[in-house]
């Protein structure tokens, strides 16, 4: 009988202890819920992002250029980074404004010799406006986005290899490197005249975001397609930027004064 009473007292103490722990956690849970809710609704967030680009030229008549020279277009690996501002209208709809340093370009490779002919690395400053639609739980959410990007070509570089062959055999190759739009002795005005310095693209993407107590972290995939020719009217060819990108970003809410 005494053992039964002791056991009941032990269970009662355990239940009281659980109750006290739960009561102590309620403010923490409520605070976290308020913070995460502010990240979703009527809240400005600022942050930064960094990622990689897999980029090439496509479309237009660059395919004719490829077939004429027996060389194929290939993607080159570049990078992107910049700052983000995000405003959430509600749990599902938000809009991103981004200012990005975005590297683009393309590579041509000799089909017969598997030898690089030339690669073009172009550095743009892009302004991106992306409406986003999100779905998911209180901590992990998926999202999709679609919107425009406007870029300006700041500078770039081109590696050019002159390939010499005899009877289908590679004899020699001469490597030339030039910098673009830097106004120095290595610049090539003829190449610069063929490049359009403005780039307009449409972007679409998808990703996931994970909410932390102090902000949120996002992993995102995007595909971008140029709407205007990467080359000027001085060139006989047309092509458009074609970019696949993967990025990670971190956003912090801007606290508002609450009277």
C-alpha positions as CSV (number, residue, x, y, z in Angstrom):
1,X,0.0,0.0,0.0
2,X,2.8,2.4,0.9
3,X,4.6,1.5,-2.3
4,X,1.5,2.4,-4.3
5,X,1.3,5.8,-2.6
6,X,4.9,6.4,-3.2
7,X,4.5,5.5,-6.9
8,X,1.5,7.9,-7.2
9,X,3.5,10.7,-5.6
10,X,6.3,10.1,-8.0
11,X,4.0,10.2,-11.0
12,X,2.4,13.4,-9.7
13,X,5.8,15.1,-9.2
14,X,6.8,14.1,-12.7
15,X,3.6,15.5,-14.2
16,X,4.1,18.8,-12.3
17,X,7.7,19.0,-13.6
18,X,6.5,18.5,-17.2
19,X,3.9,21.2,-16.6
20,X,6.4,23.6,-15.3
21,X,8.7,23.0,-18.3
22,X,5.9,23.5,-20.8
23,X,4.8,26.8,-19.0
24,X,8.4,28.0,-19.2
25,X,8.6,27.2,-22.9
26,X,5.4,29.0,-23.9
27,X,7.1,32.5,-24.0
28,X,10.0,31.1,-26.1
29,X,7.6,29.4,-28.5
30,X,5.4,32.5,-28.7
31,X,8.5,34.7,-29.4
32,X,9.7,32.4,-32.1
33,X,6.2,32.4,-33.7
34,X,6.0,36.2,-33.6
35,X,9.5,36.5,-35.2
36,X,8.8,33.9,-37.9
37,X,5.4,35.5,-38.6
38,X,7.0,38.9,-39.1
39,X,9.3,37.3,-41.7
40,X,6.2,36.3,-43.6
41,X,3.9,39.3,-43.2
42,X,4.3,43.0,-43.9
43,X,8.0,42.9,-43.1
44,X,11.1,44.2,-44.9
45,X,14.2,41.9,-44.9
46,X,17.7,42.7,-46.2
47,X,20.5,40.2,-46.9
48,X,23.1,38.9,-49.2
49,X,23.4,36.0,-51.7
50,X,26.2,34.2,-53.5
51,X,26.1,31.5,-56.1
52,X,27.4,30.0,-59.3
53,X,26.3,30.5,-63.0
54,X,26.5,28.0,-65.8
55,X,26.2,30.3,-68.8
56,X,26.4,30.3,-72.6
57,X,25.0,32.0,-75.7
58,X,22.2,30.4,-77.5
59,X,19.4,31.1,-80.0
60,X,19.5,33.6,-82.8
61,X,21.9,32.5,-85.5
62,X,24.9,31.5,-83.3
63,X,24.1,28.0,-84.4
64,X,25.2,29.0,-87.9
65,X,28.4,30.4,-86.4
66,X,28.9,27.0,-84.8
67,X,28.3,25.0,-87.9
68,X,30.4,27.3,-90.1
69,X,33.4,26.9,-87.9
70,X,33.0,23.2,-86.7
71,X,33.0,24.4,-83.2
72,X,30.3,23.9,-80.5
73,X,29.0,26.3,-77.9
74,X,29.5,25.2,-74.3
75,X,28.7,26.5,-70.9
76,X,31.3,28.1,-68.7
77,X,31.2,28.3,-64.9
78,X,30.9,31.8,-63.5
79,X,29.7,33.3,-60.2
80,X,27.2,35.8,-58.9
81,X,26.8,37.7,-55.6
82,X,25.0,40.8,-54.3
83,X,22.5,42.3,-51.9
84,X,18.7,41.5,-51.6
85,X,15.8,43.5,-50.2
86,X,12.5,41.5,-49.7
87,X,9.0,42.7,-48.7
88,X,6.4,40.1,-47.7
89,X,2.8,41.1,-48.3
90,X,1.5,38.0,-46.6
91,X,2.5,34.4,-46.0
92,X,2.3,33.5,-49.6
93,X,3.3,36.6,-51.7
94,X,6.5,38.6,-51.5
95,X,8.8,40.5,-53.8
96,X,12.6,40.5,-54.1
97,X,14.7,43.4,-55.3
98,X,18.3,42.5,-56.0
99,X,21.5,44.3,-57.0
100,X,23.9,41.6,-58.3
101,X,27.4,41.4,-59.7
102,X,26.6,38.7,-62.3
103,X,29.2,36.9,-64.5
104,X,28.0,35.7,-67.9
105,X,29.6,34.6,-71.2
106,X,30.1,31.6,-73.4
107,X,32.7,29.2,-74.7
108,X,33.4,27.8,-78.2
109,X,35.3,24.5,-78.4
110,X,36.8,22.8,-81.5
111,X,34.9,19.6,-82.2
112,X,37.8,17.9,-84.1
113,X,40.6,18.5,-81.6
114,X,38.6,19.1,-78.4
115,X,40.6,22.3,-78.2
116,X,39.3,25.6,-76.8
117,X,38.9,28.2,-79.5
118,X,37.8,31.1,-77.4
119,X,35.9,31.8,-74.2
120,X,34.3,35.1,-73.2
121,X,33.9,36.2,-69.6
122,X,31.6,39.2,-69.2
123,X,30.8,40.9,-65.9
124,X,27.5,42.6,-65.5
125,X,25.8,44.7,-62.9
126,X,22.2,43.5,-62.8
127,X,19.0,44.9,-61.2
128,X,16.5,42.1,-60.6
129,X,12.8,42.4,-59.6
130,X,11.2,39.0,-58.7
131,X,7.7,38.4,-57.4
132,X,7.6,35.2,-55.3
133,X,4.8,32.8,-54.3
134,X,5.5,30.6,-51.3
135,X,3.8,27.5,-49.8
136,X,4.7,25.4,-46.7
137,X,4.9,25.2,-43.0
138,X,6.1,27.6,-40.3
139,X,9.8,26.7,-40.7
140,X,10.4,25.2,-44.1
141,X,8.7,26.6,-47.2
142,X,9.0,26.2,-50.9
143,X,8.7,29.1,-53.4
144,X,8.6,29.9,-57.1
145,X,9.5,33.2,-58.8
146,X,9.3,34.9,-62.1
147,X,10.4,38.4,-63.2
148,X,12.7,40.6,-65.2
149,X,16.4,41.5,-64.9
150,X,18.2,44.5,-66.5
151,X,22.0,44.4,-66.7
152,X,24.9,46.6,-67.8
153,X,28.2,45.1,-69.0
154,X,30.9,46.6,-66.9
155,X,34.0,44.8,-68.3
156,X,35.2,41.4,-69.3
157,X,38.0,39.3,-70.9
158,X,38.4,37.0,-73.8
159,X,40.9,34.1,-74.2
160,X,41.4,33.4,-77.9
161,X,43.3,30.4,-79.3
162,X,44.4,30.3,-83.0
163,X,44.5,26.7,-84.0
164,X,46.7,25.6,-86.9
165,X,46.1,22.1,-88.5
166,X,47.6,20.2,-91.5
167,X,45.7,17.3,-93.1
168,X,43.4,17.2,-90.1
169,X,46.2,17.1,-87.6
170,X,46.7,19.8,-84.9
171,X,50.1,21.4,-85.5
172,X,50.1,24.4,-83.1
173,X,47.9,26.8,-81.2
174,X,48.6,30.4,-80.2
175,X,47.0,31.8,-77.1
176,X,45.9,35.5,-76.9
177,X,44.3,37.1,-73.9
178,X,42.5,40.5,-74.1
179,X,40.6,42.6,-71.6
180,X,37.4,44.4,-72.6
181,X,36.1,47.9,-71.7
182,X,39.1,48.7,-69.5
183,X,40.7,51.2,-71.8
184,X,44.2,49.7,-71.6
185,X,46.7,48.4,-74.0
186,X,45.3,44.9,-73.9
187,X,41.8,46.0,-74.9
188,X,40.4,45.2,-78.3
189,X,38.0,47.9,-79.7
190,X,37.0,45.7,-82.6
191,X,35.7,43.0,-80.2
192,X,34.1,45.6,-77.9
193,X,32.2,47.1,-80.8
194,X,30.5,43.7,-81.4
195,X,29.2,43.5,-77.7
196,X,25.9,45.0,-76.6
197,X,26.5,46.5,-73.1
198,X,22.8,46.2,-72.1
199,X,21.2,42.9,-71.2
200,X,17.5,42.3,-70.6
201,X,16.4,38.9,-69.3
202,X,13.4,37.0,-68.0
203,X,14.1,34.9,-64.9
204,X,12.2,32.0,-63.4
205,X,13.2,29.9,-60.5
206,X,12.3,27.8,-57.5
207,X,13.8,27.0,-54.1
208,X,13.3,26.3,-50.4
209,X,13.8,28.6,-47.4
210,X,14.4,27.6,-43.8
211,X,13.3,30.0,-41.0
212,X,15.7,30.7,-38.1
213,X,14.9,32.7,-35.0
214,X,16.9,35.6,-36.4
215,X,16.3,35.4,-40.1
216,X,15.9,32.9,-43.0
217,X,18.2,31.1,-45.3
218,X,17.3,30.1,-48.9
219,X,18.6,27.7,-51.5
220,X,17.5,28.6,-55.0
221,X,17.7,27.4,-58.6
222,X,17.1,29.9,-61.5
223,X,17.1,29.9,-65.3
224,X,17.5,33.1,-67.2
225,X,17.0,33.8,-70.8
226,X,18.1,37.0,-72.6
227,X,15.5,38.9,-74.5
228,X,17.9,41.2,-76.5
229,X,20.9,40.4,-78.6
230,X,24.2,40.1,-76.8
231,X,25.9,41.5,-80.0
232,X,25.4,44.9,-81.6
233,X,24.3,45.7,-85.1
234,X,27.9,45.8,-86.2
235,X,27.9,42.0,-85.9
236,X,26.4,39.6,-88.5
237,X,25.3,37.2,-85.7
238,X,22.7,37.2,-83.0
239,X,22.7,35.3,-79.7
240,X,21.1,35.5,-76.2
241,X,22.4,34.8,-72.7
242,X,21.3,31.5,-71.4
243,X,22.0,31.1,-67.7
244,X,21.5,28.4,-65.1
245,X,22.3,29.5,-61.6
246,X,22.4,28.0,-58.1
247,X,22.6,30.3,-55.1
248,X,22.3,30.6,-51.3
249,X,21.1,33.7,-49.5
250,X,20.5,34.9,-45.9
251,X,18.0,37.5,-45.0
252,X,17.4,39.5,-41.7
253,X,14.2,41.4,-40.8
254,X,14.4,45.1,-40.4
255,X,12.9,45.8,-37.0
256,X,10.2,48.4,-36.8
257,X,9.7,50.9,-34.0
258,X,6.7,49.8,-32.0
259,X,5.1,52.4,-29.8
